[in-house]
């Protein structure tokens, strides 16, 4: 697949805070915003996947505050996680986008839900991956059995154990070793893990950022005020929920819970996928998003 034209610029989202952004695809194509997870650079969206979406869309990806090439400012200017949803809107505004298709992974999926709840007029469609519902509503099974949201399966203990370990500076290659081991855990155990590919992806991210230390800002930021039960129940924006069978952070049945909580939502299965974007899933995932966005664009906007 030929590489599409790539354009970059910075966007100011708060005094002293600028975000690195990138756009690829035709300028007149329907816009599609990619929102990465906590501590993750926008370059975490693989090139093959981004290029596949850019065949039909003007794809925008960006680095959150305290990630990648954006401003690392939390220690000087603390912010709330909800502020990162406002950052996503600021990125759209800076690129002259009134409404966009939005794809969010992990924390990015939470931010996408905040946009659905608080700014549905800005969203053409949403796709949610590796995330949890911003709702205390219980999961209801087919037989009527209810599971409280707080009782849904938690994060794999092996992942929690790794997250609890302090990140020490032992040099670039040691940091790459640590990141590869981290992604091995996050990828689950159903598909082969391509360590060399992940190492090169992380090396590009480090070169892009110009540093290999790891910010803890998103883990320390205030997560309060994010529940949107009633607003999400009223949602009319077409929403696709990816059901990743090997997800270790928000494992099944979290996708079913989201699909129940969010109005106008449906699920698509992604067998073998974990909390990462492996090569085996890039094409089917891109195709599912493209099909979803096309179907949403064909439906007149709700009033």
N, C-alpha and C positions, 0 to 999 in steps of 0.2 A: 504494500500500500504506500503510495507516495506521501511524503511528509507535507502537511499543509503549512501555510504561512503562519508564523508565530510572532506575536507582538506583545511586548511587556511594558508595564508602567507601574508607578507607585500611586497609592491612594491614601490620602490622609483621612483617618477615621476619628481622631481625637488630637488635641494639642500635643505635639511631640510623638505621635504614634502613626506610623505609615505602614501600609501593607504592600507587599510585592504581589502583583497580579499578572496573569498571562492570558492572552486570548488567541485562539486558533480557530480557523474555519472562515467561511465566507461572511463578510460584514453584514449581508442582508439575510443570513440564515437565522432561524429561530434560536434565541439565546438559551444556553444551558449552563447552569452554575454548579460546579463541583465543590462540596464542602467537606474537608478532611476532618479526621478525628483529633483528639487531644494530643498536643505536643508534636503533631505531624505536619510536615511541609506539604504544600500542594503537589510537589513532585512525587508524593506517595501514590498519586494516581498514575499507573503505568502508561508509558508513551503509547504503546499499542492500543490500549483501551481509550485513551484520550483522542488519538487520531481516528479511531473507529467512530466515535461520537461526532467528531468534527466533520465527517463526510456529509452530515445532514444539519449540523448545528454550529452556531458560534459558541464555542466552548470556553468558559471562563473558569480558571482555577487560581487559587491564591494561597498565600501563607497567612495563617492566623497571627495575631500578635504573639510574641514570644515563641516563634517558630520560623525556621528557614531564614529568608532574607528580610523578613519584616522586622519592625522595631521590637527589641526585647526590653520591655518597659515596666513589667509588673511590679518589680521591687520599688520603683520610683512612683509609679502610678497604678495602684491596684485597681482591678476592675472585676465586675461580676460576670458570670458565664452568660447571662442574658445580654450583656453588652456585645458579646461575640455575634449574636444574632443581628444586632444593629449594624455590626461591621459588615455582615453579608449584604444587607440592604445598601450600605454605603458603597460597596463594590459595584452593585448593580447601578446605582445612581451615577457613579463616576464613569461608567461605560455607557451611559445613556439608555439603560434597559428599564422599560416600564414593567414588563412581566417576563418571567423566565421559568423554564423547567429547572427543577432543583434536585440534585442527587446528594444525599448526605450519608456518610459512613461514621458509625460510632457516635462520638460527640457531635459530629456533623449531622447525624440523623436526628439528634435532639434539637439542634439549632434549626433544622428543616421543619420540625414539628412546631417550634415557636413561630416560625414564619407562617406556617399554615394557620395557626391559631390567631395570631395577632395581625398578620398582613396578607390575608388570602387573596386580596386584589392584586398582589405582586407575583403570584405563583400560577403558572400554567399547569404544571403537574409536579408531583413529588415522588421520589424513589428513596426508600429508607433501607439501609443495610446495617447489620451488626449493631443494633441499638435497642433501646427499651422505650416503652410508652411513657409519655409524660402525664400519667394518670394513675390515680389510686383505685380505679374501677377494677373489680375482680375479673379473672378469666372464667368464662362460663363454658363448660363442656357440653357436648351434644346431649348428654343425659341429664343436664341441669346442674351437675356438680360445679361448685364454685371454688376457685383458688384465689385467695387474697393476693393482690399484686406484690405485697412484701414477701409472700411465700413462694414466689416463682423461683426457679433454679438460679443460683448465684454463679459467680465467676469461678472457673476452674481453680482449685486450691494451688496448683502448680504455678499458674499465672500470678495469683496473689502473692505467693512466696517470692517470685522473682521481682515483682513490683515493690516488695518490702525491703529489698536489698539496696543499700546505698550505691549510687553510681560513682565509681572512683576513676580518676584519670590515670590510665596506664598507657596512654598513647593511642594514636589513630587506629592501628591494626587491632589492638585489644578492644577498642570501642566497637569496631566493625564486628569482631567476634561476638561481643555482647549483644549487639543488635540482631545478628543472624540467629543467635540462640533464642532471643525474645520472639522473633517472627516464627521460628520453628514451633514454639509453644502456641502462639496465636493462630497458626495455620490449621491446627487440628491434626488428626491422624488418618483421614480418609483418602487424601490425595498425596502423591509424592511431593516432597519438599525440595525445591531447587535452590540449594544454599548459595551456589555461585551467582545465580541471577539476583537473589536478594542482596547479596554482598555488593554487587555492582550497583544496584539501585540505591542502596544506602550510601555508597561512595559518592554517587552523583548528587545525592541530597546534601551530603557534607560539603562537597565542593561548591554547590549552589549557595549554601548558607555561609560558607567561609569560616566555619567553626564546627567542632565535633562534640562540644559539651552539650548537655541535655538540660533544658529548662524544666522546672517543676511547677511553673506558674499555673497551668490549667488544673493541676491537682490541688493547689492551694486556694484557687479562686472560689468565690461564694456561689454555691449552686442553689441557693434558696430562691423561691418565687418562680419555679419552673413548671409547676403542675398546671395543666390546661385541660382538665377532664371535660368540662362542658363545651369549651370552644372546639376541641377536637371532635367531639361527638357531633357537632353541627357542621363539620367540614363537608364541603362539596367539591373541593379540588381533587381531581383523579389522583389517587395515591397507590403506589406499588410498594409492597413489602417483600423484601427478599428473604426467603426461608432457607438459611444456610444450615445444612445438616450437621456440620462439624464445628459450629460456632462455640468457642469456649468462654466468651465474655458474657454474652446474652444468649444462652443456648435455647433451643426449642423448649417450651412453647412460647417464648417471647414474641416471635413473629406473629403467631396467632393472636396473642394478646393485643399487639398493636393493631392488627387488622380488625379486631372487635372494637377497640377504643376509638379509632379514627374513622369517621364517616367517609363513605365512598372509597374505601380501601379494599384492595384485593392482594392475594399472595401469589408468588411464583416460586417454585422450588429451585434451589441451586445445589444439587447433590455434591457432597464432598467439600463444599466451601466452608472455611472457618472465618476468623476475624482478620482476613488478609485477602489479597487479590492475586491468586495464583494464575499462572498462564492458562491452565485448563479451563478456568472460568471466565477469562476476559471476553472471549467472543460471545458465548451465550449470555453473559451479563450485559454486554453492550447491545446485543440484539433485543433483549428483553426491554431495556430502557428505551431504545429507539422505537420499538413497537408501541410501548406505553405512551411515549411523548407524541407519536403520530396520532394515536387514537384520541388523546386528550385534545390535541390541536383541532381535530375534526369535529369536536363538540362545541357548540356556542358557549361562551362564558356565562356562568350563572350570575344572576343579578344579585 
